[in-house]
Amino acid sequence: MTEPDRPRRSGLRGFGHDGPSPWTDLDRPPLDAAVLRHDLLLPGGLWTALDVVEETGSTNSDLTARARDGAAEGAVLIAERQNAGRGRLDRRWSAPARSGLFLSLLLRPTVPRERLGWLPILVGVSAAATLHRVAGVEVGLKWPNDLQVEHAGEERKIGGILTELTGEAVVAGLGLNVSLREEELPVPTATSLALVGAEVTDRTTLLRALLREFAELYGEWQGAAGDPQTSGLLAAYTRRCTTLGRQVVVQLPGERELRGEAVALDADGRLVVRGVDGARQSVGAGDVVHLRPQPRTG
């Protein structure tokens, strides 16, 4: 009796493919794009396309190009690894493959243009709310675009946001450190969900929850014509903002510096700083440094 013919293998990795596995770190499995599409690309919903790429330079750059070509609102682009990610002031960064969430969203908001400054704040509130609800992590928001958590008794950055205007569209990028180990941190002031003991670090679960949260809050914000008070965005941000009420130094363009207390956000999402002379100034862009309280004497 001869041995029956074996079924032909599919050619997928792990099923007869001779090439290397696309991922070898068992703590960092790839995102499940099929599950994400099934759960998020719903009729009448915000999300209209979702792509996961193995590697790219910058998801913001890639999605900006699609926006210029007329891509519809609701496109989501996620990279398992970015090798030329961009932050504010065109700063570059990279991270190990599948160690975080690196994504961009294509939005075409219908709110007044002067209220678009609230979009990075909306992304931050959505991320903070998601991480609190799903991962049990308290996240603070440092104006204008940093996500912070407490690590070893100090504030550390766990993620960042970059929004870019292209025509009538906005591309909103988010980078979130999920499984970075201590020796992989880019700077000593960074951390990750794994390092702060998050209850959930599965990236597919986190991303699905984040996109659902953002879609709901974005709908409320658009429904209120971008008004931060009517939509509840201002109150939600104020509760989580680590900058308000602090003594700060704001590094302004042209090597200028503003010192004072961060007291509020204005109607356009700009930071209001009360200077040492008591005058208030709204800041739309700049690097903010939180100053530690001065020790009491006497």
C-alpha positions as CSV (number, residue, x, y, z in Angstrom):
1,M,0.0,0.0,0.0
2,T,1.5,3.3,-1.0
3,E,1.4,6.3,1.1
4,P,-1.3,8.7,0.0
5,D,-0.3,12.0,-1.6
6,R,0.2,14.7,0.9
7,P,-1.9,17.8,0.4
8,R,0.0,20.6,-1.2
9,R,1.0,23.3,1.3
10,S,-0.4,26.8,0.9
11,G,2.9,28.6,0.6
12,L,2.2,30.7,3.6
13,R,4.9,31.2,6.2
14,G,4.8,28.3,8.5
15,F,3.0,26.2,5.9
16,G,5.7,25.1,3.6
17,H,7.4,28.5,3.0
18,D,11.2,28.3,3.2
19,G,11.7,32.0,4.0
20,P,12.2,33.4,7.5
21,S,9.2,34.1,9.7
22,P,8.1,37.7,9.5
23,W,8.2,37.9,13.3
24,T,10.3,35.9,15.7
25,D,9.5,37.7,19.0
26,L,6.6,35.8,20.6
27,D,5.9,38.8,22.8
28,R,5.2,40.9,19.7
29,P,2.8,39.2,17.3
30,P,1.6,41.1,14.3
31,L,-1.6,43.0,14.2
32,D,-4.7,41.1,13.0
33,A,-5.7,43.3,10.1
34,A,-8.7,41.0,9.1
35,V,-10.2,41.3,12.5
36,L,-9.7,45.0,12.6
37,R,-11.4,45.5,9.2
38,H,-14.3,43.2,10.2
39,D,-14.9,45.1,13.4
40,L,-14.3,48.7,12.3
41,L,-15.2,49.1,8.6
42,L,-19.0,49.2,9.2
43,P,-21.7,50.8,6.9
44,G,-22.3,54.4,7.9
45,G,-19.2,54.4,10.2
46,L,-16.3,56.8,10.2
47,W,-13.7,54.2,9.1
48,T,-13.7,53.5,5.4
49,A,-10.3,51.7,4.8
50,L,-7.7,50.1,7.0
51,D,-4.3,49.0,5.9
52,V,-1.4,47.5,7.9
53,V,2.0,47.6,6.3
54,E,5.1,45.8,7.5
55,E,7.3,48.8,7.3
56,T,7.3,52.4,6.0
57,G,9.1,55.7,6.6
58,S,6.2,57.6,8.0
59,T,2.5,56.8,8.0
60,N,1.7,60.5,8.1
61,S,3.7,61.1,4.9
62,D,2.1,58.1,3.2
63,L,-1.5,59.1,4.2
64,T,-0.9,62.7,3.3
65,A,0.0,61.6,-0.3
66,R,-3.3,59.6,-0.4
67,A,-5.2,62.7,0.9
68,R,-3.8,64.7,-2.0
69,D,-5.0,62.1,-4.4
70,G,-8.5,62.4,-3.1
71,A,-8.8,59.5,-0.6
72,A,-12.0,59.5,1.4
73,E,-12.2,60.4,5.0
74,G,-11.8,57.5,7.4
75,A,-8.7,55.9,5.9
76,V,-6.4,54.3,8.6
77,L,-2.8,53.4,7.9
78,I,-0.8,51.4,10.5
79,A,2.8,50.4,10.2
80,E,4.3,47.5,12.1
81,R,7.5,49.5,12.0
82,Q,8.4,53.1,11.1
83,N,12.0,53.8,10.1
84,A,11.6,57.6,9.7
85,G,8.7,58.5,12.0
86,R,8.2,62.3,12.4
87,G,7.3,64.2,15.5
88,R,6.9,67.9,16.1
89,L,9.5,70.2,14.5
90,D,10.3,67.4,12.1
91,R,12.1,65.4,14.7
92,R,12.8,61.8,13.6
93,W,12.4,58.6,15.6
94,S,12.1,54.9,15.1
95,A,11.2,51.9,17.3
96,P,11.6,48.1,17.1
97,A,9.0,46.3,14.9
98,R,5.6,45.6,16.5
99,S,6.7,47.3,19.8
100,G,4.0,49.9,19.6
101,L,1.1,51.4,17.6
102,F,2.2,53.6,14.8
103,L,-0.8,54.9,12.8
104,S,-2.3,57.8,11.0
105,L,-5.9,58.8,10.4
106,L,-7.3,60.7,7.4
107,L,-10.0,63.2,8.4
108,R,-12.0,65.7,6.5
109,P,-13.7,67.7,9.2
110,T,-16.6,70.1,8.4
111,V,-16.0,72.3,11.4
112,P,-14.8,75.9,11.1
113,R,-11.1,76.0,10.1
114,E,-10.1,77.9,13.3
115,R,-11.2,74.9,15.4
116,L,-9.0,72.4,13.8
117,G,-6.4,73.1,16.5
118,W,-8.6,70.9,18.7
119,L,-7.9,67.8,16.7
120,P,-4.6,66.7,18.3
121,I,-6.4,67.3,21.7
122,L,-9.2,65.1,20.6
123,V,-6.8,62.3,19.6
124,G,-5.1,62.6,23.0
125,V,-8.3,62.5,24.9
126,S,-9.4,59.4,22.9
127,A,-6.1,57.6,23.6
128,A,-6.1,58.5,27.3
129,A,-9.7,57.4,27.8
130,T,-9.0,54.1,25.9
131,L,-5.9,53.3,27.9
132,H,-7.7,54.0,31.2
133,R,-10.7,51.9,30.3
134,V,-9.0,49.0,28.5
135,A,-5.5,48.8,30.0
136,G,-6.1,50.3,33.5
137,V,-3.4,53.0,32.9
138,E,-3.9,56.6,34.0
139,V,-2.6,58.8,31.1
140,G,-2.0,62.5,31.4
141,L,-1.9,64.9,28.4
142,K,1.0,67.4,28.2
143,W,0.0,70.2,25.9
144,P,0.1,70.1,23.0
145,N,0.7,66.5,21.9
146,D,2.4,64.2,24.5
147,L,0.9,61.3,26.4
148,Q,2.4,60.8,29.8
149,V,2.3,58.3,32.6
150,E,3.9,58.0,36.0
151,H,6.9,55.7,36.0
152,A,9.2,55.4,39.0
153,G,7.7,58.5,40.6
154,E,8.2,60.7,37.6
155,E,6.3,61.8,34.5
156,R,7.4,59.9,31.4
157,K,6.3,60.1,27.8
158,I,4.4,57.0,26.5
159,G,3.2,58.5,23.2
160,G,2.9,61.5,20.9
161,I,0.6,63.0,18.4
162,L,1.3,64.9,15.1
163,T,-1.5,66.5,13.0
164,E,-0.9,67.9,9.6
165,L,-3.2,70.0,7.4
166,T,-3.2,69.1,3.7
167,G,-5.8,71.1,1.7
168,E,-9.1,70.5,3.3
169,A,-8.0,67.3,5.0
170,V,-6.2,66.6,8.2
171,V,-3.8,63.7,8.8
172,A,-3.6,62.8,12.5
173,G,-0.7,60.6,13.5
174,L,-0.3,58.7,16.8
175,G,2.7,56.8,18.2
176,L,2.2,54.7,21.3
177,N,4.9,52.7,23.1
178,V,3.4,49.3,24.0
179,S,6.0,46.6,24.6
180,L,9.3,48.6,24.6
181,R,11.7,47.2,27.2
182,E,13.9,49.4,29.4
183,E,17.0,48.9,27.2
184,E,15.0,49.8,24.1
185,L,13.7,53.2,25.3
186,P,14.9,56.0,23.0
187,V,15.5,58.4,25.9
188,P,15.4,58.1,29.7
189,T,12.2,60.2,29.9
190,A,10.2,57.6,27.8
191,T,8.4,54.5,28.9
192,S,5.9,51.9,27.6
193,L,2.6,50.2,28.6
194,A,4.5,47.0,29.5
195,L,6.9,48.9,31.8
196,V,4.1,50.5,33.8
197,G,2.2,47.3,34.2
198,A,-0.7,47.8,31.9
199,E,-3.5,45.1,32.2
200,V,-3.7,44.8,28.4
201,T,-0.9,45.1,25.9
202,D,-2.4,43.2,22.9
203,R,-2.1,45.8,20.2
204,T,-5.1,44.6,18.1
205,T,-7.4,45.0,21.2
206,L,-6.0,48.4,22.0
207,L,-6.2,49.7,18.5
208,R,-9.8,48.5,18.0
209,A,-10.8,50.2,21.2
210,L,-8.9,53.4,20.4
211,L,-10.5,53.8,16.9
212,R,-14.0,53.1,18.3
213,E,-13.4,55.7,21.0
214,F,-12.1,58.3,18.6
215,A,-14.9,57.8,16.1
216,E,-17.5,58.4,18.9
217,L,-15.8,61.5,20.2
218,Y,-15.1,62.9,16.7
219,G,-18.8,62.5,15.9
220,E,-19.8,64.5,19.0
221,W,-17.2,67.2,18.3
222,Q,-18.3,67.5,14.6
223,G,-22.0,67.5,15.8
224,A,-21.2,70.5,18.0
225,A,-19.5,72.3,15.0
226,G,-16.1,71.8,16.7
227,D,-17.1,73.8,19.8
228,P,-14.9,72.4,22.6
229,Q,-17.4,73.4,25.4
230,T,-20.6,72.2,23.8
231,S,-19.0,68.9,22.7
232,G,-17.5,68.3,26.2
233,L,-13.9,68.1,24.8
234,L,-12.6,71.0,26.8
235,A,-13.8,69.5,30.1
236,A,-12.5,66.1,29.2
237,Y,-9.1,67.5,28.3
238,T,-8.8,69.7,31.3
239,R,-9.3,66.7,33.6
240,R,-6.3,65.0,32.1
241,C,-4.0,67.8,31.2
242,T,-0.7,67.8,33.1
243,T,0.3,71.3,31.9
244,L,-2.5,73.4,33.3
245,G,-1.8,74.9,36.7
246,R,2.0,74.3,36.3
247,Q,4.9,76.7,36.0
248,V,6.2,76.3,32.5
249,V,8.8,77.5,30.1
250,V,7.7,77.6,26.5
251,Q,10.3,77.5,23.8
252,L,9.0,79.7,21.0
253,P,10.0,80.0,17.4
254,G,13.0,82.3,16.9
255,E,14.8,81.1,20.0
256,R,12.3,83.1,22.2
257,E,11.2,81.9,25.6
258,L,8.0,82.5,27.6
259,R,7.9,81.8,31.4
260,G,4.9,81.7,33.6
261,E,1.9,79.7,34.7
262,A,-0.2,77.7,32.2
263,V,-3.7,78.8,33.2
264,A,-6.1,77.8,30.4
265,L,-6.8,76.9,26.8
266,D,-8.4,79.5,24.6
267,A,-11.2,79.0,22.1
268,D,-8.8,77.7,19.4
269,G,-7.0,75.2,21.7
270,R,-3.9,77.4,22.3
271,L,-2.2,77.4,25.7
272,V,-2.7,80.5,27.7
273,V,0.3,81.4,29.8
274,R,0.3,84.1,32.5
275,G,3.7,85.6,32.5
276,V,5.7,86.9,35.4
277,D,4.3,90.4,34.7
278,G,0.7,89.1,35.0
279,A,0.0,89.5,31.3
280,R,-1.7,86.5,29.5
281,Q,-0.4,85.2,26.2
282,S,-1.9,82.5,24.0
283,V,0.7,80.1,22.5
284,G,-0.2,78.1,19.4
285,A,3.1,76.2,19.0
286,G,6.2,75.6,21.1
287,D,8.0,73.1,23.3
288,V,6.7,73.2,26.8
289,V,8.9,72.3,29.8
290,H,7.2,71.6,33.1
291,L,9.1,73.2,36.0
292,R,9.2,71.4,39.3
293,P,7.7,73.3,42.3
294,Q,10.4,75.4,44.0
295,P,11.2,74.0,47.5
296,R,9.9,76.2,50.4
297,T,12.5,78.0,52.5
298,G,12.4,79.5,56.0
